[in-house]
Amino acid sequence: MKQYKTTLKEAEASLSVSGQETRIASIVMEELFGMSFTKLMVYGEDLMPKEDYRKFKDVIERVCQNEPYQYVLGEAYFYDGYFTVTPDTLIPRNETEELVAFVLDNEKDTGLAIVDIGTGTGAIGLTLARHWKKNRIIVTDLSGAALNVARKNGERLGVTAEYLEGSLFAPLVDKEIKADIIISNPPYISEDEKHLMTASVLEHEPDTALFADDKGLALYKEMIRTLPDALKPGGRVYFEIGFNQAEALKTYIENVLPGTDVQVVKDMNQNDRILYFTRGE
């Protein structure tokens, strides 16, 4: 048997050699055994039970083969809660946490109809549902498999939401729902940017949740064109966008919806990340 701290160092070395982030070793150690940095300072020289060692080693070996640790563990931490993730869903990103925080800061819990388009795990909509009790939360996804994951996450988090399957605004139109607020983090990566993606993303995360035509803008443009079908006059839209898409999207919105005041917010890395605007009355 080996000490926790020795096992952790060995895992960090293996991850480094395979081109993975060494911090993953500490994340996995804490996720599996509750062994945080503080606890490692106290119990790091304790011997790991053989079963725990095998479990930890198996996870690290799979990560070294480019499998995202979130898929191996079956969950990912997002904003202030854990979400079940599967290969049917995109792994929630830190940038999307910033989108959620921005929406929470700018909107109120006053009985509004809030729709999360392309919800995946439910990270955006269900996190909002944890913080709002009066607003009506609706999450949609084209993928029935992804929507099932979102539904399970809603149960896991103990929140109330409506789950609608379909492409973009189609399920809203079918049910004659007009939203007060639409939020979306759609696929927005251009095929030309594939070479910038890591092997773990390309090999394991669903292409349909990552890539879009027209330089990554296709789904935004479709939503903007059909916005009156799904959003009330005076309603607001919040998009997560790619770092190089703000100007093209602003121009498109201003052409399709003349007079619209489009605002862009940078993320913690100073990249354009959130685009938002209000539909005219």
Phi, psi and omega per residue, in radians:
M1 nan 2.625 -3.106
K2 -2.070 2.756 3.085
Q3 -1.247 2.693 3.093
Y4 -1.011 -0.800 -3.062
K5 -1.194 -0.599 3.092
T6 -1.171 -0.765 3.122
T7 -1.081 -0.687 3.131
L8 -1.115 -0.777 3.139
K9 -1.110 -0.699 3.111
E10 -1.113 -0.702 3.125
A11 -1.143 -0.722 3.109
E12 -1.071 -0.686 3.122
A13 -1.141 -0.754 3.134
S14 -1.114 -0.738 3.123
L15 -1.114 -0.728 -3.140
S16 -1.081 -0.786 -3.131
V17 -1.092 -0.617 -3.100
S18 -1.534 0.061 3.081
G19 1.444 0.290 3.117
Q20 -1.703 2.855 3.102
E21 -1.248 2.257 -3.094
T22 -1.188 -0.411 -3.129
R23 -1.101 -0.342 -3.137
I24 -1.054 -0.582 -3.139
A25 -1.040 -0.790 3.137
S26 -1.168 -0.667 3.121
I27 -1.086 -0.815 -3.119
V28 -1.146 -0.710 3.128
M29 -1.032 -0.735 -3.136
E30 -1.276 -0.712 -3.128
E31 -1.093 -0.748 -3.063
L32 -1.367 -0.698 -2.955
F33 -2.163 0.047 -3.099
G34 1.178 0.375 -3.062
M35 -1.590 1.445 3.131
S36 -1.274 3.033 3.113
F37 -1.000 -0.759 -3.138
T38 -1.091 -0.774 -3.138
K39 -1.176 -0.575 3.092
L40 -1.119 -0.593 3.103
M41 -1.092 -0.555 -3.084
V42 -1.615 -0.766 -2.994
Y43 -1.957 0.156 -3.048
G44 -1.027 -0.465 -3.129
E45 -1.563 -0.039 3.050
D46 -1.163 2.657 3.120
L47 -1.468 2.380 3.108
M48 -1.348 2.361 2.976
P49 -1.019 2.555 -3.074
K50 -0.990 -0.708 -3.123
E51 -1.118 -0.714 3.103
D52 -1.136 -0.708 3.138
Y53 -1.078 -0.790 -3.135
R54 -1.114 -0.724 3.138
K55 -1.093 -0.803 -3.139
F56 -1.117 -0.794 -3.111
K57 -1.097 -0.670 3.135
D58 -1.098 -0.749 3.124
V59 -1.099 -0.825 -3.110
I60 -1.096 -0.696 3.125
E61 -1.093 -0.704 3.122
R62 -1.184 -0.662 3.095
V63 -1.148 -0.654 3.111
C64 -1.124 -0.352 3.082
Q65 -1.658 0.368 3.046
N66 1.375 0.171 3.081
E67 -1.437 2.188 -3.132
P68 -1.011 2.353 -3.083
Y69 -1.079 -0.486 3.133
Q70 -1.136 -0.671 3.099
Y71 -1.210 -0.663 3.135
V72 -1.110 -0.773 -3.136
L73 -1.368 -0.393 3.134
G74 1.473 0.173 3.129
E75 -2.741 2.785 3.105
A76 -2.442 2.512 3.093
Y77 -1.499 2.313 3.128
F78 -2.468 2.143 3.087
Y79 1.077 -1.403 3.114
D80 -2.517 0.494 -3.140
G81 -2.803 2.897 3.113
Y82 -1.709 2.402 3.134
F83 -2.121 2.358 2.987
T84 -1.152 2.347 3.068
V85 -2.225 2.551 3.064
T86 -2.393 2.957 3.080
P87 -1.083 -0.134 3.049
D88 -1.408 -0.183 -3.063
T89 -2.221 2.615 2.988
L90 -1.215 2.544 3.055
I91 -1.352 2.179 -3.124
P92 -1.015 2.432 -3.080
R93 -1.837 2.804 3.103
N94 -1.068 -0.638 -3.123
E95 -1.058 -0.582 -3.130
T96 -1.262 -0.485 3.016
E97 -1.052 -0.655 3.128
E98 -1.159 -0.638 3.071
L99 -1.090 -0.802 3.127
V100 -1.051 -0.802 -3.137
A101 -1.064 -0.689 -3.128
F102 -1.147 -0.745 3.125
V103 -1.132 -0.763 3.124
L104 -1.073 -0.620 -3.141
D105 -1.264 -0.463 -2.991
N106 -1.874 -0.159 -3.141
E107 -2.139 2.836 -3.089
K108 -2.124 2.820 -3.125
D109 -1.591 1.378 -3.007
T110 -2.193 0.484 3.108
G111 1.451 0.454 3.130
L112 -1.400 2.714 3.022
A113 -1.609 1.941 -3.076
I114 -1.913 2.197 -3.106
V115 -2.096 2.237 3.065
D116 -1.800 1.879 -3.087
I117 -1.556 2.192 -3.116
G118 1.295 0.948 -2.916
T119 -1.234 -0.489 -3.094
G120 1.090 -2.052 3.122
T121 -1.221 -0.236 -3.024
G122 1.605 0.175 -3.000
A123 -0.931 -0.822 -3.094
I124 -1.250 -1.062 -3.039
G125 -1.076 -0.739 -3.088
L126 -1.284 -0.537 3.037
T127 -1.150 -0.732 3.073
L128 -1.071 -0.668 -3.141
A129 -1.131 -0.485 3.097
R130 -1.216 -0.491 -3.061
H131 -1.726 -0.343 -3.122
W132 -2.049 2.320 -3.139
K133 -1.887 -0.362 -3.108
K134 -1.690 -0.582 -3.114
N135 -1.166 2.528 3.086
R136 -1.533 2.067 -3.086
I137 -1.807 2.175 3.109
I138 -2.147 2.278 3.097
V139 -2.114 2.442 -3.113
T140 -2.250 2.720 3.012
D141 -2.776 2.550 3.071
L142 -1.191 -0.556 -3.083
S143 -1.554 2.088 3.071
G144 -1.129 -0.616 3.128
A145 -1.126 -0.757 3.113
A146 -1.132 -0.698 -3.126
L147 -1.130 -0.581 3.065
N148 -1.124 -0.673 3.084
V149 -1.119 -0.764 3.117
A150 -1.052 -0.743 -3.135
R151 -1.072 -0.739 3.102
K152 -1.112 -0.643 3.109
N153 -1.184 -0.629 3.071
G154 -1.063 -0.729 3.095
E155 -1.156 -0.729 -3.137
R156 -1.062 -0.703 -3.089
L157 -1.511 -0.189 3.128
G158 1.229 0.650 -3.121
V159 -2.019 2.791 3.125
T160 -1.793 2.243 3.092
A161 -2.685 2.850 3.047
E162 -1.857 2.431 -3.044
Y163 -2.059 2.051 -3.090
L164 -2.149 2.277 -3.138
E165 -1.683 2.342 3.094
G166 2.698 2.981 -3.081
S167 -1.483 2.135 3.039
L168 0.844 -2.037 -3.041
F169 -1.532 -0.084 -3.049
A170 -0.938 -0.822 -3.130
P171 -1.167 -0.468 3.075
L172 -1.232 -0.769 3.131
V173 -1.104 -0.746 -3.131
D174 -1.013 -0.651 -3.101
K175 -1.740 0.152 3.104
E176 0.959 0.776 3.108
I177 -1.721 2.261 3.004
K178 -1.993 2.157 -3.069
A179 -1.497 2.660 2.932
D180 -1.481 -0.590 -3.121
I181 -2.437 2.301 3.033
I182 -2.020 2.271 3.119
I183 -2.170 2.391 3.127
S184 -2.660 2.402 2.967
N185 -2.120 1.328 -3.046
P186 -1.389 2.986 2.974
P187 -1.001 2.216 -3.098
Y188 -2.432 0.257 3.135
I189 -1.591 2.307 3.107
S190 -1.344 2.602 3.069
E191 -1.014 -0.523 3.137
D192 -1.170 -0.293 -3.108
E193 -1.711 0.098 -3.109
K194 -0.996 -0.629 -3.083
H195 -1.174 -0.241 3.116
L196 -1.522 -0.185 -3.072
M197 -1.473 2.600 3.106
T198 -1.341 2.772 -3.142
A199 -1.057 -0.651 -3.104
S200 -1.101 -0.629 3.115
V201 -1.252 -0.869 -3.072
L202 -1.132 -0.604 -3.064
E203 -1.470 -0.370 -2.972
H204 -2.209 -0.544 -3.100
E205 -1.517 2.580 -3.025
P206 -1.170 2.218 3.127
D207 -0.975 -0.662 -3.078
T208 -1.145 -0.309 3.111
A209 -1.693 -0.043 -3.061
L210 -1.972 -0.842 -2.900
F211 -1.872 2.562 3.099
A212 -2.476 2.668 3.126
D213 -1.292 3.122 3.084
D214 0.977 0.905 3.127
K215 1.009 0.561 3.118
G216 1.488 0.033 -3.010
L217 -1.746 -0.086 -2.956
A218 -0.977 -0.809 -3.059
L219 -1.284 -0.609 3.044
Y220 -1.040 -0.827 -3.079
K221 -1.087 -0.693 3.118
E222 -1.119 -0.724 3.118
M223 -1.144 -0.708 -3.125
I224 -1.142 -0.739 3.133
R225 -1.066 -0.655 -3.033
T226 -1.820 0.254 -3.050
L227 -0.951 -0.719 -3.134
P228 -1.056 -0.353 3.130
D229 -1.264 -0.394 -2.963
A230 -2.217 -0.263 -3.057
L231 -2.105 2.335 3.105
K232 -1.149 2.639 2.979
P233 -0.986 2.349 -3.079
G234 1.477 -0.047 3.107
G235 -1.300 2.860 -3.044
R236 -2.079 2.613 -3.130
V237 -2.142 2.366 3.053
Y238 -2.222 2.081 3.091
F239 -1.986 2.435 2.803
E240 -1.498 2.370 -3.066
I241 -2.275 2.875 3.050
G242 -1.278 2.740 -3.026
F243 -1.068 -0.373 -3.051
N244 -2.041 0.398 -3.021
Q245 -1.947 -0.122 -2.997
A246 -1.034 -0.863 -3.052
E247 -1.132 -0.763 3.140
A248 -1.102 -0.709 3.137
L249 -1.223 -0.706 3.106
K250 -1.029 -0.809 -3.141
T251 -1.064 -0.758 -3.126
Y252 -1.122 -0.798 -3.136
I253 -1.079 -0.761 -3.111
E254 -1.164 -0.480 3.088
N255 -1.355 -0.725 -3.091
V256 -1.393 -0.629 -3.111
L257 -2.163 1.310 -3.061
P258 -0.952 2.442 3.114
G259 1.532 -0.022 -3.132
T260 -1.307 2.321 3.101
D261 -1.629 1.811 -3.077
V262 -1.680 2.248 -3.139
Q263 -2.024 2.556 3.135
V264 -2.222 2.370 -3.139
V265 -2.062 2.415 3.115
K266 -1.516 2.682 3.091
D267 -1.543 -3.044 -3.078
M268 -1.108 -0.343 3.100
N269 -1.661 0.181 3.118
Q270 1.151 0.515 3.005
N271 -1.776 2.497 3.022
D272 -0.982 2.259 -3.037
R273 -2.468 -0.585 -3.126
I274 -2.090 2.202 3.048
L275 -2.041 2.282 -3.120
Y276 -2.497 2.692 3.139
F277 -2.845 2.919 3.122
T278 -1.958 2.347 3.071
R279 -1.259 2.408 3.132
G280 -1.107 2.725 3.140
E281 -1.238 nan nan
